[in-house]
Amino acid sequence: MRSTESDRPFEAGPIACAGPSWGAIGMMCLRAAVPRVGRAARLVVRSGHRKSRRVLTLRLPTVWGAVAITYKLTCPLAEQNGLGARVASSAVFFAVGTGLIVHVRRALLRELRQARQVAGAAQSVLLRPLPPRIDGLTVAAAQMSADRGATIGGDLYEAVATEHGVRVVMGDVRGHGLAAIGTAAAVLGSFREAVHDEPELAGVLRRLDRALARHLRERAERDGTVAEEFVTVLLLEIGRDGGLNALNCGHLWPYLLSGTRVEPLSCADPLPPLGPFRLPWDLQPLECGHLLPGETLVLHTDGAEDARDAHGRFFSLPEVLREAARGAPDVVLGAVFTALLNHTGGTPTDDVALLVLRNERQHSATSGTVRPATTHL
């Protein structure tokens, strides 16, 4: 979020205008102090608006209640026991009850809209929208939460262009929904800083591991419970020549789309997930060949392949990718989510995140290079 001049903090200090040099400093301090006053004024206005809205919220039920009590106490018709009097009394109280229900419903809808706005703002900060192109790569990404009403869950992804190449993370926090958001935020925040600071991919992974351990330790101290949580993480580095380096901690390997061929990027055994185990002392990224021009990588979480239909059959992600392999990343993304919702009847049981990258670089040193076969380690 870009800060404005009125949102900058200002700490008032002594201002002395004892000559030309001090005059300039005094003018600068005064200019900085003005927005502070404006911000305070806006806060007062907003507070006044909230109070007036609260008064209006209470006034309508009070008026309806006063109408009902006045009718009961002063209207002669309310004291009669005839059928017509009973019908009139029922109509009055029905109208009062209906008015109160409508009022409560409108208040709840207003609160729901505000909650959705807050959730949308949280989503834009945690899983901020990726640009359509990153250093010659076309990108599309989306996440679907299994919790009804939640817009974010325990899946995380990011792609950042750095001087070391395009660095990508795809992760999955144990569990889903609101409980996993804090852990995902800790890992993503560390990744966004580390990718620019660490020249080696192994250094980035170690920074993520330390950030996760610190987050779990602080949460355990705050809540008084031991947080048994782990995160599967896949780190990719795509060089300017399309060279692919990867570090995988318990995550699923992405799929490589080349023409109509769909295959895992690697078959190597991953490292254990982050959290319960220490990282090896000697971390060596796995070289996975090159991402050639026109080829596509599809990173995903296990919610995509573990999804089942009403008969217990698993979702076939490679089959859907094969049908949409020649499409743009956003087309591939739409095809997968549409097929996934149709397969699960619109009710997935786990969070699903997809990140699609297509190499659109026209001039590449790897054009025509034969891809090495993936092997088991």
TORKOL-4160 file (C-alpha; in steps of 0.2 Angstrom, whole numbers, padded with zeros to 4 digits, m for minus):
377
<pt num="1" X="0000" Y="0000" Z="0000"/>
<pt num="2" X="0007" Y="0016" Z="m0005"/>
<pt num="3" X="0008" Y="0029" Z="0009"/>
<pt num="4" X="0002" Y="0046" Z="0007"/>
<pt num="5" X="0009" Y="0062" Z="0015"/>
<pt num="6" X="m0005" Y="0063" Z="0027"/>
<pt num="7" X="m0001" Y="0045" Z="0034"/>
<pt num="8" X="0017" Y="0049" Z="0038"/>
<pt num="9" X="0021" Y="0050" Z="0057"/>
<pt num="10" X="0028" Y="0066" Z="0064"/>
<pt num="11" X="0036" Y="0068" Z="0080"/>
<pt num="12" X="0035" Y="0086" Z="0086"/>
<pt num="13" X="0051" Y="0094" Z="0092"/>
<pt num="14" X="0059" Y="0111" Z="0096"/>
<pt num="15" X="0058" Y="0123" Z="0081"/>
<pt num="16" X="0070" Y="0138" Z="0082"/>
<pt num="17" X="0071" Y="0151" Z="0069"/>
<pt num="18" X="0087" Y="0160" Z="0073"/>
<pt num="19" X="0094" Y="0164" Z="0056"/>
<pt num="20" X="0093" Y="0159" Z="0038"/>
<pt num="21" X="0099" Y="0141" Z="0041"/>
<pt num="22" X="0087" Y="0137" Z="0055"/>
<pt num="23" X="0072" Y="0145" Z="0045"/>
<pt num="24" X="0073" Y="0132" Z="0032"/>
<pt num="25" X="0072" Y="0118" Z="0045"/>
<pt num="26" X="0058" Y="0127" Z="0053"/>
<pt num="27" X="0048" Y="0128" Z="0037"/>
<pt num="28" X="0051" Y="0109" Z="0034"/>
<pt num="29" X="0045" Y="0104" Z="0051"/>
<pt num="30" X="0030" Y="0115" Z="0049"/>
<pt num="31" X="0026" Y="0107" Z="0032"/>
<pt num="32" X="0027" Y="0090" Z="0040"/>
<pt num="33" X="0016" Y="0095" Z="0054"/>
<pt num="34" X="0002" Y="0101" Z="0044"/>
<pt num="35" X="m0004" Y="0084" Z="0037"/>
<pt num="36" X="m0004" Y="0077" Z="0055"/>
<pt num="37" X="m0017" Y="0090" Z="0059"/>
<pt num="38" X="m0027" Y="0085" Z="0044"/>
<pt num="39" X="m0026" Y="0067" Z="0048"/>
<pt num="40" X="m0032" Y="0070" Z="0066"/>
<pt num="41" X="m0047" Y="0081" Z="0058"/>
<pt num="42" X="m0051" Y="0066" Z="0047"/>
<pt num="43" X="m0051" Y="0054" Z="0062"/>
<pt num="44" X="m0063" Y="0066" Z="0071"/>
<pt num="45" X="m0075" Y="0066" Z="0056"/>
<pt num="46" X="m0074" Y="0048" Z="0054"/>
<pt num="47" X="m0078" Y="0045" Z="0072"/>
<pt num="48" X="m0093" Y="0057" Z="0071"/>
<pt num="49" X="m0099" Y="0048" Z="0056"/>
<pt num="50" X="m0098" Y="0031" Z="0065"/>
<pt num="51" X="m0107" Y="0039" Z="0080"/>
<pt num="52" X="m0121" Y="0046" Z="0069"/>
<pt num="53" X="m0123" Y="0029" Z="0060"/>
<pt num="54" X="m0124" Y="0021" Z="0077"/>
<pt num="55" X="m0138" Y="0033" Z="0082"/>
<pt num="56" X="m0147" Y="0030" Z="0066"/>
<pt num="57" X="m0146" Y="0011" Z="0069"/>
<pt num="58" X="m0154" Y="0012" Z="0086"/>
<pt num="59" X="m0167" Y="0025" Z="0081"/>
<pt num="60" X="m0177" Y="0014" Z="0070"/>
<pt num="61" X="m0180" Y="m0001" Z="0082"/>
<pt num="62" X="m0184" Y="0012" Z="0095"/>
<pt num="63" X="m0197" Y="0020" Z="0084"/>
<pt num="64" X="m0205" Y="0003" Z="0079"/>
<pt num="65" X="m0205" Y="m0001" Z="0098"/>
<pt num="66" X="m0214" Y="0015" Z="0102"/>
<pt num="67" X="m0227" Y="0012" Z="0089"/>
<pt num="68" X="m0231" Y="m0005" Z="0096"/>
<pt num="69" X="m0232" Y="0001" Z="0114"/>
<pt num="70" X="m0242" Y="0017" Z="0109"/>
<pt num="71" X="m0255" Y="0006" Z="0100"/>
<pt num="72" X="m0256" Y="m0006" Z="0114"/>
<pt num="73" X="m0259" Y="0007" Z="0128"/>
<pt num="74" X="m0269" Y="0021" Z="0119"/>
<pt num="75" X="m0278" Y="0013" Z="0105"/>
<pt num="76" X="m0296" Y="0008" Z="0110"/>
<pt num="77" X="m0296" Y="m0006" Z="0096"/>
<pt num="78" X="m0282" Y="m0015" Z="0105"/>
<pt num="79" X="m0293" Y="m0017" Z="0121"/>
<pt num="80" X="m0307" Y="m0026" Z="0111"/>
<pt num="81" X="m0308" Y="m0045" Z="0110"/>
<pt num="82" X="m0318" Y="m0046" Z="0094"/>
<pt num="83" X="m0311" Y="m0054" Z="0078"/>
<pt num="84" X="m0309" Y="m0037" Z="0069"/>
<pt num="85" X="m0299" Y="m0030" Z="0084"/>
<pt num="86" X="m0288" Y="m0046" Z="0084"/>
<pt num="87" X="m0284" Y="m0045" Z="0066"/>
<pt num="88" X="m0280" Y="m0026" Z="0067"/>
<pt num="89" X="m0268" Y="m0030" Z="0082"/>
<pt num="90" X="m0260" Y="m0044" Z="0073"/>
<pt num="91" X="m0257" Y="m0033" Z="0058"/>
<pt num="92" X="m0249" Y="m0020" Z="0068"/>
<pt num="93" X="m0237" Y="m0031" Z="0077"/>
<pt num="94" X="m0233" Y="m0041" Z="0061"/>
<pt num="95" X="m0228" Y="m0024" Z="0053"/>
<pt num="96" X="m0218" Y="m0020" Z="0068"/>
<pt num="97" X="m0209" Y="m0037" Z="0068"/>
<pt num="98" X="m0206" Y="m0036" Z="0049"/>
<pt num="99" X="m0199" Y="m0019" Z="0051"/>
<pt num="100" X="m0187" Y="m0025" Z="0064"/>
<pt num="101" X="m0182" Y="m0040" Z="0054"/>
<pt num="102" X="m0178" Y="m0030" Z="0039"/>
<pt num="103" X="m0168" Y="m0018" Z="0049"/>
<pt num="104" X="m0158" Y="m0032" Z="0057"/>
<pt num="105" X="m0155" Y="m0040" Z="0040"/>
<pt num="106" X="m0149" Y="m0024" Z="0032"/>
<pt num="107" X="m0137" Y="m0021" Z="0047"/>
<pt num="108" X="m0130" Y="m0039" Z="0045"/>
<pt num="109" X="m0128" Y="m0037" Z="0026"/>
<pt num="110" X="m0118" Y="m0021" Z="0029"/>
<pt num="111" X="m0107" Y="m0030" Z="0042"/>
<pt num="112" X="m0104" Y="m0044" Z="0029"/>
<pt num="113" X="m0099" Y="m0032" Z="0016"/>
<pt num="114" X="m0087" Y="m0024" Z="0027"/>
<pt num="115" X="m0080" Y="m0041" Z="0032"/>
<pt num="116" X="m0078" Y="m0045" Z="0014"/>
<pt num="117" X="m0069" Y="m0029" Z="0011"/>
<pt num="118" X="m0057" Y="m0033" Z="0025"/>
<pt num="119" X="m0054" Y="m0050" Z="0019"/>
<pt num="120" X="m0051" Y="m0044" Z="0001"/>
<pt num="121" X="m0038" Y="m0032" Z="0008"/>
<pt num="122" X="m0029" Y="m0046" Z="0018"/>
<pt num="123" X="m0029" Y="m0057" Z="0002"/>
<pt num="124" X="m0021" Y="m0043" Z="m0008"/>
<pt num="125" X="m0007" Y="m0041" Z="0005"/>
<pt num="126" X="m0004" Y="m0059" Z="0008"/>
<pt num="127" X="m0007" Y="m0066" Z="m0010"/>
<pt num="128" X="m0004" Y="m0050" Z="m0020"/>
<pt num="129" X="m0009" Y="m0051" Z="m0038"/>
<pt num="130" X="0006" Y="m0056" Z="m0049"/>
<pt num="131" X="0010" Y="m0045" Z="m0064"/>
<pt num="132" X="0005" Y="m0054" Z="m0081"/>
<pt num="133" X="0023" Y="m0054" Z="m0087"/>
<pt num="134" X="0039" Y="m0056" Z="m0076"/>
<pt num="135" X="0056" Y="m0054" Z="m0086"/>
<pt num="136" X="0049" Y="m0062" Z="m0102"/>
<pt num="137" X="0038" Y="m0075" Z="m0093"/>
<pt num="138" X="0019" Y="m0074" Z="m0094"/>
<pt num="139" X="0012" Y="m0078" Z="m0077"/>
<pt num="140" X="m0006" Y="m0083" Z="m0071"/>
<pt num="141" X="m0010" Y="m0088" Z="m0053"/>
<pt num="142" X="m0025" Y="m0091" Z="m0042"/>
<pt num="143" X="m0030" Y="m0099" Z="m0025"/>
<pt num="144" X="m0046" Y="m0107" Z="m0020"/>
<pt num="145" X="m0050" Y="m0109" Z="m0001"/>
<pt num="146" X="m0059" Y="m0124" Z="0005"/>
<pt num="147" X="m0067" Y="m0114" Z="0019"/>
<pt num="148" X="m0084" Y="m0107" Z="0014"/>
<pt num="149" X="m0083" Y="m0088" Z="0015"/>
<pt num="150" X="m0064" Y="m0088" Z="0016"/>
<pt num="151" X="m0054" Y="m0080" Z="0002"/>
<pt num="152" X="m0037" Y="m0085" Z="0008"/>
<pt num="153" X="m0031" Y="m0101" Z="0016"/>
<pt num="154" X="m0014" Y="m0111" Z="0019"/>
<pt num="155" X="m0008" Y="m0111" Z="0001"/>
<pt num="156" X="0005" Y="m0098" Z="m0004"/>
<pt num="157" X="0014" Y="m0093" Z="m0020"/>
<pt num="158" X="0025" Y="m0079" Z="m0026"/>
<pt num="159" X="0036" Y="m0075" Z="m0041"/>
<pt num="160" X="0049" Y="m0061" Z="m0041"/>
<pt num="161" X="0061" Y="m0055" Z="m0054"/>
<pt num="162" X="0079" Y="m0053" Z="m0046"/>
<pt num="163" X="0096" Y="m0050" Z="m0052"/>
<pt num="164" X="0099" Y="m0069" Z="m0049"/>
<pt num="165" X="0084" Y="m0074" Z="m0061"/>
<pt num="166" X="0066" Y="m0076" Z="m0058"/>
<pt num="167" X="0063" Y="m0084" Z="m0041"/>
<pt num="168" X="0047" Y="m0093" Z="m0038"/>
<pt num="169" X="0040" Y="m0101" Z="m0022"/>
<pt num="170" X="0025" Y="m0113" Z="m0020"/>
<pt num="171" X="0020" Y="m0119" Z="m0003"/>
<pt num="172" X="0007" Y="m0128" Z="0007"/>
<pt num="173" X="0004" Y="m0125" Z="0026"/>
<pt num="174" X="m0003" Y="m0140" Z="0036"/>
<pt num="175" X="m0021" Y="m0138" Z="0037"/>
<pt num="176" X="m0032" Y="m0124" Z="0029"/>
<pt num="177" X="m0042" Y="m0109" Z="0032"/>
<pt num="178" X="m0039" Y="m0095" Z="0044"/>
<pt num="179" X="m0028" Y="m0105" Z="0056"/>
<pt num="180" X="m0014" Y="m0107" Z="0043"/>
<pt num="181" X="m0014" Y="m0088" Z="0037"/>
<pt num="182" X="m0001" Y="m0082" Z="0050"/>
<pt num="183" X="0011" Y="m0096" Z="0045"/>
<pt num="184" X="0009" Y="m0093" Z="0026"/>
<pt num="185" X="0012" Y="m0074" Z="0029"/>
<pt num="186" X="0028" Y="m0077" Z="0039"/>
<pt num="187" X="0035" Y="m0088" Z="0025"/>
<pt num="188" X="0030" Y="m0077" Z="0011"/>
<pt num="189" X="0037" Y="m0061" Z="0020"/>
<pt num="190" X="0053" Y="m0070" Z="0022"/>
<pt num="191" X="0054" Y="m0075" Z="0004"/>
<pt num="192" X="0050" Y="m0058" Z="m0003"/>
<pt num="193" X="0065" Y="m0051" Z="0007"/>
<pt num="194" X="0077" Y="m0066" Z="0005"/>
<pt num="195" X="0076" Y="m0068" Z="m0014"/>
<pt num="196" X="0084" Y="m0051" Z="m0017"/>
<pt num="197" X="0097" Y="m0053" Z="m0003"/>
<pt num="198" X="0103" Y="m0071" Z="m0005"/>
<pt num="199" X="0114" Y="m0075" Z="m0021"/>
<pt num="200" X="0111" Y="m0094" Z="m0019"/>
<pt num="201" X="0094" Y="m0103" Z="m0018"/>
<pt num="202" X="0100" Y="m0113" Z="m0003"/>
<pt num="203" X="0102" Y="m0096" Z="0006"/>
<pt num="204" X="0084" Y="m0092" Z="0002"/>
<pt num="205" X="0078" Y="m0109" Z="0009"/>
<pt num="206" X="0087" Y="m0107" Z="0025"/>
<pt num="207" X="0080" Y="m0090" Z="0028"/>
<pt num="208" X="0062" Y="m0097" Z="0026"/>
<pt num="209" X="0066" Y="m0111" Z="0038"/>
<pt num="210" X="0072" Y="m0098" Z="0051"/>
<pt num="211" X="0057" Y="m0087" Z="0048"/>
<pt num="212" X="0045" Y="m0102" Z="0051"/>
<pt num="213" X="0054" Y="m0108" Z="0067"/>
<pt num="214" X="0053" Y="m0090" Z="0074"/>
<pt num="215" X="0035" Y="m0089" Z="0070"/>
<pt num="216" X="0030" Y="m0105" Z="0078"/>
<pt num="217" X="0041" Y="m0101" Z="0093"/>
<pt num="218" X="0032" Y="m0084" Z="0095"/>
<pt num="219" X="0015" Y="m0092" Z="0093"/>
<pt num="220" X="0019" Y="m0106" Z="0106"/>
<pt num="221" X="0024" Y="m0092" Z="0118"/>
<pt num="222" X="0009" Y="m0082" Z="0115"/>
<pt num="223" X="m0004" Y="m0096" Z="0115"/>
<pt num="224" X="0005" Y="m0107" Z="0128"/>
<pt num="225" X="0004" Y="m0122" Z="0116"/>
<pt num="226" X="0017" Y="m0131" Z="0106"/>
<pt num="227" X="0013" Y="m0127" Z="0087"/>
<pt num="228" X="0015" Y="m0144" Z="0078"/>
<pt num="229" X="0015" Y="m0137" Z="0060"/>
<pt num="230" X="0025" Y="m0139" Z="0044"/>
<pt num="231" X="0025" Y="m0132" Z="0027"/>
<pt num="232" X="0029" Y="m0140" Z="0011"/>
<pt num="233" X="0040" Y="m0128" Z="0000"/>
<pt num="234" X="0046" Y="m0128" Z="m0018"/>
<pt num="235" X="0059" Y="m0115" Z="m0023"/>
<pt num="236" X="0062" Y="m0113" Z="m0042"/>
<pt num="237" X="0075" Y="m0101" Z="m0050"/>
<pt num="238" X="0073" Y="m0098" Z="m0069"/>
<pt num="239" X="0089" Y="m0090" Z="m0076"/>
<pt num="240" X="0090" Y="m0078" Z="m0091"/>
<pt num="241" X="0094" Y="m0093" Z="m0102"/>
<pt num="242" X="0080" Y="m0103" Z="m0096"/>
<pt num="243" X="0090" Y="m0114" Z="m0084"/>
<pt num="244" X="0080" Y="m0122" Z="m0070"/>
<pt num="245" X="0087" Y="m0124" Z="m0052"/>
<pt num="246" X="0075" Y="m0131" Z="m0039"/>
<pt num="247" X="0075" Y="m0135" Z="m0020"/>
<pt num="248" X="0060" Y="m0145" Z="m0015"/>
<pt num="249" X="0055" Y="m0148" Z="0003"/>
<pt num="250" X="0041" Y="m0161" Z="0003"/>
<pt num="251" X="0031" Y="m0153" Z="m0011"/>
<pt num="252" X="0024" Y="m0159" Z="m0027"/>
<pt num="253" X="0035" Y="m0157" Z="m0042"/>
<pt num="254" X="0027" Y="m0145" Z="m0055"/>
<pt num="255" X="0022" Y="m0151" Z="m0072"/>
<pt num="256" X="0031" Y="m0146" Z="m0088"/>
<pt num="257" X="0020" Y="m0143" Z="m0103"/>
<pt num="258" X="0030" Y="m0145" Z="m0120"/>
<pt num="259" X="0018" Y="m0146" Z="m0135"/>
<pt num="260" X="0005" Y="m0159" Z="m0130"/>
<pt num="261" X="0017" Y="m0168" Z="m0118"/>
<pt num="262" X="0014" Y="m0166" Z="m0100"/>
<pt num="263" X="0027" Y="m0173" Z="m0087"/>
<pt num="264" X="0034" Y="m0169" Z="m0070"/>
<pt num="265" X="0049" Y="m0158" Z="m0070"/>
<pt num="266" X="0058" Y="m0170" Z="m0060"/>
<pt num="267" X="0056" Y="m0187" Z="m0051"/>
<pt num="268" X="0069" Y="m0184" Z="m0038"/>
<pt num="269" X="0064" Y="m0187" Z="m0020"/>
<pt num="270" X="0061" Y="m0171" Z="m0011"/>
<pt num="271" X="0068" Y="m0165" Z="0006"/>
<pt num="272" X="0057" Y="m0166" Z="0022"/>
<pt num="273" X="0045" Y="m0152" Z="0024"/>
<pt num="274" X="0050" Y="m0136" Z="0034"/>
<pt num="275" X="0046" Y="m0137" Z="0052"/>
<pt num="276" X="0049" Y="m0154" Z="0060"/>
<pt num="277" X="0066" Y="m0157" Z="0053"/>
<pt num="278" X="0082" Y="m0148" Z="0051"/>
<pt num="279" X="0089" Y="m0144" Z="0034"/>
<pt num="280" X="0104" Y="m0153" Z="0028"/>
<pt num="281" X="0121" Y="m0144" Z="0031"/>
<pt num="282" X="0125" Y="m0146" Z="0012"/>
<pt num="283" X="0111" Y="m0139" Z="0002"/>
<pt num="284" X="0113" Y="m0141" Z="m0017"/>
<pt num="285" X="0099" Y="m0136" Z="m0029"/>
<pt num="286" X="0094" Y="m0148" Z="m0041"/>
<pt num="287" X="0097" Y="m0144" Z="m0060"/>
<pt num="288" X="0081" Y="m0147" Z="m0070"/>
<pt num="289" X="0087" Y="m0143" Z="m0087"/>
<pt num="290" X="0080" Y="m0128" Z="m0096"/>
<pt num="291" X="0063" Y="m0120" Z="m0098"/>
<pt num="292" X="0063" Y="m0118" Z="m0117"/>
<pt num="293" X="0053" Y="m0104" Z="m0127"/>
<pt num="294" X="0035" Y="m0109" Z="m0128"/>
<pt num="295" X="0036" Y="m0121" Z="m0114"/>
<pt num="296" X="0025" Y="m0120" Z="m0098"/>
<pt num="297" X="0027" Y="m0124" Z="m0080"/>
<pt num="298" X="0012" Y="m0128" Z="m0069"/>
<pt num="299" X="0015" Y="m0127" Z="m0050"/>
<pt num="300" X="0001" Y="m0133" Z="m0039"/>
<pt num="301" X="m0003" Y="m0139" Z="m0021"/>
<pt num="302" X="m0009" Y="m0156" Z="m0017"/>
<pt num="303" X="m0027" Y="m0150" Z="m0016"/>
<pt num="304" X="m0028" Y="m0151" Z="m0035"/>
<pt num="305" X="m0023" Y="m0170" Z="m0036"/>
<pt num="306" X="m0031" Y="m0176" Z="m0020"/>
<pt num="307" X="m0048" Y="m0169" Z="m0025"/>
<pt num="308" X="m0061" Y="m0183" Z="m0027"/>
<pt num="309" X="m0078" Y="m0184" Z="m0035"/>
<pt num="310" X="m0094" Y="m0192" Z="m0027"/>
<pt num="311" X="m0088" Y="m0209" Z="m0031"/>
<pt num="312" X="m0070" Y="m0207" Z="m0023"/>
<pt num="313" X="m0061" Y="m0205" Z="m0040"/>
<pt num="314" X="m0046" Y="m0193" Z="m0039"/>
<pt num="315" X="m0045" Y="m0178" Z="m0051"/>
<pt num="316" X="m0033" Y="m0181" Z="m0066"/>
<pt num="317" X="m0023" Y="m0165" Z="m0067"/>
<pt num="318" X="m0011" Y="m0171" Z="m0081"/>
<pt num="319" X="m0026" Y="m0175" Z="m0092"/>
<pt num="320" X="m0034" Y="m0158" Z="m0090"/>
<pt num="321" X="m0017" Y="m0150" Z="m0093"/>
<pt num="322" X="m0014" Y="m0160" Z="m0109"/>
<pt num="323" X="m0030" Y="m0154" Z="m0116"/>
<pt num="324" X="m0026" Y="m0136" Z="m0112"/>
<pt num="325" X="m0007" Y="m0137" Z="m0115"/>
<pt num="326" X="m0006" Y="m0125" Z="m0130"/>
<pt num="327" X="m0016" Y="m0111" Z="m0121"/>
<pt num="328" X="m0010" Y="m0096" Z="m0113"/>
<pt num="329" X="m0007" Y="m0097" Z="m0094"/>
<pt num="330" X="m0023" Y="m0089" Z="m0090"/>
<pt num="331" X="m0032" Y="m0101" Z="m0101"/>
<pt num="332" X="m0023" Y="m0116" Z="m0093"/>
<pt num="333" X="m0028" Y="m0109" Z="m0076"/>
<pt num="334" X="m0046" Y="m0107" Z="m0080"/>
<pt num="335" X="m0047" Y="m0124" Z="m0088"/>
<pt num="336" X="m0040" Y="m0133" Z="m0072"/>
<pt num="337" X="m0051" Y="m0124" Z="m0060"/>
<pt num="338" X="m0067" Y="m0127" Z="m0071"/>
<pt num="339" X="m0063" Y="m0145" Z="m0072"/>
<pt num="340" X="m0059" Y="m0146" Z="m0053"/>
<pt num="341" X="m0075" Y="m0138" Z="m0048"/>
<pt num="342" X="m0085" Y="m0150" Z="m0060"/>
<pt num="343" X="m0076" Y="m0165" Z="m0053"/>
<pt num="344" X="m0079" Y="m0160" Z="m0035"/>
<pt num="345" X="m0097" Y="m0154" Z="m0037"/>
<pt num="346" X="m0092" Y="m0136" Z="m0033"/>
<pt num="347" X="m0086" Y="m0141" Z="m0015"/>
<pt num="348" X="m0067" Y="m0145" Z="m0014"/>
<pt num="349" X="m0061" Y="m0152" Z="0003"/>
<pt num="350" X="m0044" Y="m0144" Z="0002"/>
<pt num="351" X="m0036" Y="m0127" Z="m0003"/>
<pt num="352" X="m0030" Y="m0127" Z="m0021"/>
<pt num="353" X="m0017" Y="m0115" Z="m0028"/>
<pt num="354" X="m0010" Y="m0115" Z="m0046"/>
<pt num="355" X="0004" Y="m0105" Z="m0053"/>
<pt num="356" X="0007" Y="m0105" Z="m0072"/>
<pt num="357" X="0023" Y="m0099" Z="m0080"/>
<pt num="358" X="0026" Y="m0099" Z="m0099"/>
<pt num="359" X="0042" Y="m0094" Z="m0107"/>
<pt num="360" X="0039" Y="m0081" Z="m0120"/>
<pt num="361" X="0057" Y="m0075" Z="m0122"/>
<pt num="362" X="0060" Y="m0074" Z="m0141"/>
<pt num="363" X="0079" Y="m0075" Z="m0140"/>
<pt num="364" X="0086" Y="m0088" Z="m0129"/>
<pt num="365" X="0103" Y="m0097" Z="m0129"/>
<pt num="366" X="0094" Y="m0113" Z="m0126"/>
<pt num="367" X="0083" Y="m0113" Z="m0142"/>
<pt num="368" X="0084" Y="m0130" Z="m0149"/>
<pt num="369" X="0093" Y="m0138" Z="m0134"/>
<pt num="370" X="0088" Y="m0156" Z="m0130"/>
<pt num="371" X="0080" Y="m0158" Z="m0113"/>
<pt num="372" X="0089" Y="m0170" Z="m0102"/>
<pt num="373" X="0079" Y="m0184" Z="m0095"/>
<pt num="374" X="0073" Y="m0183" Z="m0077"/>
<pt num="375" X="0080" Y="m0196" Z="m0065"/>
<pt num="376" X="0077" Y="m0203" Z="m0048"/>
<pt num="377" X="0091" Y="m0198" Z="m0035"/>
